Amino acid sequence: MTPSRADRMQTAVWAGVAIALVALFYALGPILAPFVIAGVFAYICDPAVNWMVARRIPRPLAVLLVILGLGAVLLLLLLILAPMIYREAFTLVGRLPDLIELLNARISPMLQERFGVDFQLDAAFARTWITENWSTAQDLVPVILGHLRQGGSALIGLLAMAFLVPVVMFYLLQDWPQLLDNTRSIIPRPLLPRAMRIVNDIDSVLSQFLRGQLSVMLLLAVFYAAGLWIAGLKFALPVGVITGLLVFIPYVGFGGGLVLAILTALLQADGWSPLVGVAIVYSLGQALESFVLTPYLVGERIGLHPVVVIFALMAFGQLFGFVGVLVALPVSAAILVGLREVRTAWLSSHLYRGDETDAIHIEEARK
């Protein structure tokens, strides 16, 4: 049936409304961060709430317990890691001249002999610069806190973020079933079966990706921290945790963590044993991630190519800032489901299959 003019006008109006909503969200990007963070956490934590509700715990109490548990874990990580990373970062910087001297003694002769490259770094200048700026660098945190107190707006923004995220998360988790029912009720009836199938596919992909990737990150953080500690690396905990938490960016997280671990091993100046330990730990970690954790916890059906992941992070970050980085991978996974639907429709279309169909008709006519 050919759509009437009224139907075409109505479709155009709703398309205009959708475009206006997208433009509105783009304009409101700077203030959407707490809501997006709360939405992502709510989506991840909803199965835990449903598990408690199934065991006859009232939903408001289950939501409160989940939020308190998540807040306690995040606060514990912050209290443990922040001072340690801050202290050990200054230790690494203080030993930087030793690393430069080590490079000049071991790497420079090899480059000169094999490639004819004269590569020398000025260790004395680095040592003098660090000595001159050491006291200022150690006072960096009080300076930053002083600026926050004077500026006011940044501090208010952080406090608002810390207050809004759990509040919005509570209401989202509390009303999650009603939100799903309301969304289902506004879908046009003729499109409901197909729309629900697409929504279920998106939910499956997102749940596999977000919850699976979170599990991979936590397990790898424990593995790298424990492995580097066994290998004798002095800064095993922060290096291992940073590596594990950055693995959601393919190759970038692993490569960055490996470089950081190698630098830390060189700064220890304990010979080759820490470097060999780092090589073994990161080789085992890459094999564990590629062949065990990612296939079983994330799944292969998501199909986000590493190049697509990096591009999505950069593109969404450029368009929407911090909020864009938060939603880049979930939105990309959802877009992937839509692209699969488009591909299926294209492969079954007459435009794609026309030549094949015409050839069959011609062959049948000849017979």
N, C-alpha and C positions, 0 to 999 in steps of 0.2 A: 504494500500500500504506500502511495506517495504521500509524504507528510504535507499537511495543509500549511497555509501561510501563518495561521495562528500558532501552530506547533513550532514552526521555524522561529517565529518571534519569541516564543516562550523559551526555546532552547538558547537563543542568542542572549536573552535576559539573564538566564541562569549562568551561562558562560561568563557574562560580564560580572555577575556577582562573585563567581569563583576567582576571576582575575583581580577584582577589587580586594578580596580577602587576602590573596597572596601578597598584593602590594601593601596592605595594612600590616601583615606580619613582618614584611621586610622593613617597613618604617619603624615598627616597634621592636626591632631586633635588639637594641641595646638594653631593654628592660625585660626581655623574655628569658634571660639566663636562669633565674631561680625556678621559673615554671618548667622550663625544659629539663633542668636537672631533676626536679621533683618528679616529672613525668617518667623519665628514664628509670629512676630508682623505684618508682611505684610499679612500673611494668616488670622490673626484675624481681621485686619482692612480692608480687601478687600471688605466686604459687605458695609461698610460705604462709601467707595469710589464709589462703584457701585450705591449706593443710591443717592449720589450727582450727578453722571454722568447722571442718569435717569432724574434728574431735570435740565438738560442742563447746568450744570457747567462743564467747560473744565476739562478733566481728570488730566492734570498736576496741575491745581489749586486745584482740589479736593484732590489729593494726598498730596499736600503741606499743605492744611488746616488740614487734618487728622493727619499728622505727627506733625504739630505745636500743635494741641490740645492734642495729646498723650504726647508730650514732656512737655507741660505746666502742665498736671495732675501729671506726674511722678516727675517733679521738685517741685511742690507744696507739694506733699507727703513727699519728701525728706527733704525739708526745714522745714516742720512742725514736722515730726516724729524724725528725726535724733537728733536735739538738745534736744528734750524732753526725748527720750530714754536714751541718754547719761547722762543727768542730773539726771533722776530718777533712773537710774541704780546705780549711786553713792550713792543716798539716801538710796536705798535698802541695799547696802553693809554696809553703816554706821549703819544701824539698825539691822544688822545680829546678833550681840551679844544679843540684846533683844530677838530675836527669839530663840536663843540657851537657854537662861534662861527660856523662856516660855516652851520650850520642856522639859527641866529638871524638871520644876515645875509640869507640867500636864501629860506629856506622860511617863516619867520615872517611877513614882509611879505605873501607870497602868500596864506597862510592868513587873515591879517587882512583883506586886500582882498576875497577871494572868498567867504569863509565867516563872517567876523566873529569868528574864533577868535583869542584872544590867547595865543600859544604861545611861551614863552620859557624856555630852560634856563639854569641858573646855571653858566656856564663857569668862573667864579672859584672856586666851591665845588669843582667837579670837579678843577681844577688843584691846589687846596690839599689835597684828600683824597688825590690821587695822590702829591703830594710827601711827605705825612706817612707814607704806607704803602709808599713805593717800596722803601726798604731792606729792609723785612720781606718784601715780595713777592719780591725778588731772592734772598732766602735760603730760599725755599719748598722747593726740592729738598733741601738739606741737612736741613731740618726734617723733611720726609717720610721721608727715609732714616733719620734718627735715631729716629723713631717706629717704623719697621719693625724696626730693630735692637732697640729696647726691647720692643716687643710680641712679636716672635718668631714668633707663630702666622701672621701675614700673610706674613712672609718665607718661612716654611716652606711655606705653601700655594703661593706663587708658584714656589718651587723644585720642589715636588712636581709642580706642573702642567707645568713645563718638562721634567721628567724623564719623567713618565708619558706625555705625549702622543706623543713619538716611539717609546717602547717599545711602547705599545699599538698604535700605527699600524704598526709593523714586524710584529707578530704577526698583525694583521688582514690586511695585504697578503700576508704569507707564506702564510696559511691560507685566503685568499679562495676559491679553487676548492673546497676541502674544506667550507668553511662553506656554500657554495651547495648542494653535493651533500647535506650533512646536512639542510639545511632542506627540500630537495626530498623527502628520504626519509621525513620525518615527516608529510607531507601525506597525508590519507586518499586511498586509491587512486581511489575514485569521483569525488573532487573534483579530482584532479590536473590533468587537461587545462584545466579552467576556471581553477583556481588559478594555473597556470603562465602562462596567457594574461593574467590580471590582473597577475601579478608582472612579466611582460615589459612590459606597458603602464606600470606604475609606474616600472620601470627606465628606459623610454624618456622618460617625462615628467621624472623626476629628473635624468637625464643631460643632457637638453636644458636644463633650468632651471639646474642648478648649474654645469655646465661652460660653458654659453652665457652665463649671467649673469656668471660670473667673467671671461670674455673681454670682455664688454661693459664691465665695470668697469675693467679694465686699459687697454683701448683709449681709453675716455673720459678716464681719468686722464691719459694721455699727451696726448690732444687738448687738454684744458682747460689743462694746464700749459704746453704749447707755444703754444697760442693766446693765453693771457694774457701770456706772456712777449713774444710778438710785439707785443701790444697795449700793452706798456710798463708792465705792472703789476709793482711791485717785489716782491710776495710771490706771484709766479705759481706757483711749484712747490708750496708747501703748500696754497694755495687750490685749485689744479687737482687735486691728488691727493685732497684731502678731498672735493671735488665728485664725482670719478669713483668713489670708494669708497662713497659714500652713495647712488648712483643705484639700488641694489637696493630702496630704499624709494621708490615712485613719487611724484613731485612734491615730496616732503619733501627728498630729497637735492638735487634740482635747485634748489628754492626756497631751501634753506639755503645752498648754494654761491653762488647768485646774490646773496643778501643780503650774504654775507661778501665777495664780490668788489666789490660796490658800495661797502661801507664802506671797504674797502681803497683803492679808487680815490679816494674822497672824502678820505681821510686823506693821500693823496699831495699834494693841493692843486696839481695840475698842469693845472687847467682841465678842459674837457669831453672832451678826447681819450681819457683812460683810461676814462671812463664810456661813450663811444661804442664803444670797443674791447671792453669787457665785454659790452655789448648785442649786438654782432655775434658775438662768440665763443659766448655762451650761446644765441643764436638758432640758429646753425649746429650747435652741439652737440645741442640738442633735436631738430632736424631729422635729424641723423645718427643719433641714438639711435632715434627713432621710425620712420624710414622705411628705414634700412639695417641697423644693427647688431642691433636686437632682432628684426625679422622673420627675418633670415638666421641669426643665431647662437643665439637663444633659441627662436624659432618661435611661431606663433600658436596652435598646438593645445593649449598649456598652459592658456590661458584663465583665469588668475588675475587677476581684476579688481583695479585699484588699491585700491579700498575694502576688498576682501577681504584684500589683502596687509597693509594698515595694521592692520585689525582682528585678523588672525592674530598679528602681531608683538605687539600690546598684550595680547591674550588669553593667548597662551602665556607671555609675560613675566610676567603677573600670576599665572598658575597655577604655573609652574615656574622663575621667575626667569631667570637668565642662560642656563641650559640651554634653557629654553623659547624664548628669542629665537633661539638657534642652530638649533633644529629646527623653528621655526614654518613657514617657507616650504617646506622639503622635505616635512614632514608634511602641510601643506595641499595640496601638489601630489598627494601620494599619496591623500589623502581625496577629491580631485577625481575621481580614477580610480574610486574606489568609488562616488561619487555618480553617475557616468556609468553604471556597471553597474546601480545602483538605478533610474535613469531608464529604461534600456532594459528592465529587467524590468517596470517599472510600465506602460510603453507597450504591452508585449506581453501584459499580464495581462487576464484576463477581466473584472476589476473595471473596468478602464479602457475596454476594447473591448466591454463587455457590451451597451450600448445599440445600438452599431453592428451587432453580431452578431445581436441580437434583431431589429433592423429588417430585416436581410437575410433572416432566416428568415421573418418575416411577409410580406415582399414575395414570396418564393418560394412560400409557401403560397397567396397570392392568385392567383399565376399558375397 
